[in-house]
Every structure is written in C-alpha cells, then in structure tokens.
C-alpha cells in the first residue's frame, strides 16, 4: 500500500464557471481522497487533499484534464506529511 500523504494544489487557467469544483469533488470521492476544493478570489481553484500517495498522484493527473470546458494552464503543488484533518471531500464556498 502506498504511504499516506497531503497535497495542496492551486489550479490556474479557465477553471471557474466550468464545473471544475464539482468535477474535482466527484473525482476525489471516487479515489477515496479526503479534503476540499474551493474557488479563490484570483480566479484559481484551491484543492487540499489527503490520501494514499499513488491515488493523490492519479488525482493530480486528472486535475490537469478537468471537465470539458476547463483549460488548465498550471498547477502549483505543495506536498507535506499526512495530517488526518478531513472526514470526507467537500466543495467549499
């Protein structure tokens, strides 16, 4: 089994108003990843997620794709130790 890990991602590009948060939440839940997704005032999407490292890496690969109308230009990643702060995966407003 892959070690547990934590990642914070800031997704840049055309990611607001294209169902990116709903896509991210559905994807996270399908991979048993816990955390949250939210829009930022700057027009980016912030994701904080925890789970097995291999599932988080797959999660990030899919974040690059996004829903059909999204156009991801960059994702800033910050990896850290697993914290166990989340019970599920939420869309925050």
Buried (B, 14 or more C-beta within 10 A) or exposed (E): EEEBBBBBBBBBBBBBEBBBBEBBBBBBEEBEBBBBBBBEEEEBBBBBBBBBBEBBEBBBEBBEEBBEEBEBEEBEEEEEEBEEEBEEBBBEE
